[in-house]
Amino acid sequence: MRKVAVIGVGMTKFGELWNSSLRSLTIEAGIKALNDAGIGGEEVDAIYTGCMSGDMFVKQGHIASLIADYGGMLPVPSTRVEAACASGGLALRQGFMAIASGMADIVVVGGVEKMTDSLGSQTTGYLALAADQEWEAFNGATFPSLYALMARRHMHEYGTTEEQLGLVAVKNHHNGSLNPNAHFQFDVSLEKVMNSSLVADPLRLFHCSPVSDGAACVILASEEKAKELSEDPVWIIGSGQASAAIGLYDREDICTIDSTVNAARAAYKMAGVTPKDIDFAEVHDCFTINEIISSEDLGFFKKGEGGKAVEEGLTSLDGEIPINPSGGLKAKGHPVGATGVAQAVEAVIQLRGKAGKRQVKDAEIGLTHNIGGSGGTAVIHIFSR
Ligand code: COA
């Protein structure tokens, strides 16, 4: 297997971007990443783009060739990748495999979603298409309600508190306030989180990631090309993907996400590292309970101790294992197809030492964790300087 490097990154601001379209966001992130890598589109061998539902959110299908065309990269082979909210992470894994296998030397990996053009109720319905239609969505379940069930169970089993769920939001909003690309760039108090409106008991507004527009892009290169083109390549040293039951009703334990456990095992093995070697992680906090559950499933804390870890500050920017220095999905925003790629953008910026006020000190190894739906898919990557 060949070594794979990231030699360029770029992203749009995340948020409600009324003046941008699906294609303009994608191209903006792509141009930034190509410029950062110092290459032109003519050097690209393949394009992979994560997009959960351009078809539903803006009624645009077949986005793969649209992107190659509007990116000025025809006739480069272009592929759209879909795995719900893990679409971006999975696109990154496809690009990684194309280079590792020797089929490509330079690959563009993009992620995009334009979610705010539809009504809130429509958006919730489109997102719920990634749940089990016959047993969950048909009966009215939405993603806030599915994660609410996981939260209640975790509280029951391990004594996790509503305050601990809230402290994840407080931490991630603080990190987001330091990120000029974040959807929400303001601090929140625990009191404000605890008094925000109830969405699905026990989850309140500030326990949820927002509905966002945005795009992100990374440029991958083989070792030979990376050495030729880049002074500060960041290496992808581990990649893991796993599947789990799509429906909560079909799982042995809803306080753990098996796909995360299995994808993490594969990624740690490939990278030859353990959770203790990770200096920071971008974790899929679509709802704050997911950051707590996932920080346990990734091996950072024992099962049941994720909530306590947040309370003790272990996951803060200056903590033992900073989680979501970018602000996470909660504050940076969650344009679903873009999220997995934006996590990789943050990992590279951190490892280059260019994250400014949200820089994790002495960061050498970072991890990204991207989940589809309530955990049917998990994709994990490990990056090193
Ligand atoms: N956190 C904090 N503030 C939020 C927010 C969030 N997640 N979502 C919206 N807001 C704010 C808006 O900025 C707006 O503030 P303003 O009045 O100061 O301008 C206000 O709340 C109302 O916004 P609106 O868009 O009308 O909210 P909404 O009630 O329609 O949607 C949620 C709120 C939580 C239902 C929506 O953000 C949501 O569905 N989130 C989850 C998305 C999801 O499921 N993703 C997939 C995960 S698997």
Boltz pocket constraint, residues with backbone or C-beta under 6 A from the ligand:
constraints:
  - pocket:
      binder: B
      contacts: [[A, 85], [A, 120], [A, 124], [A, 127], [A, 143], [A, 144], [A, 199], [A, 204], [A, 205], [A, 206], [A, 207], [A, 208], [A, 209], [A, 210], [A, 211], [A, 286], [A, 330], [A, 334], [A, 336], [A, 373], [A, 374]]
      max_distance: 6.0
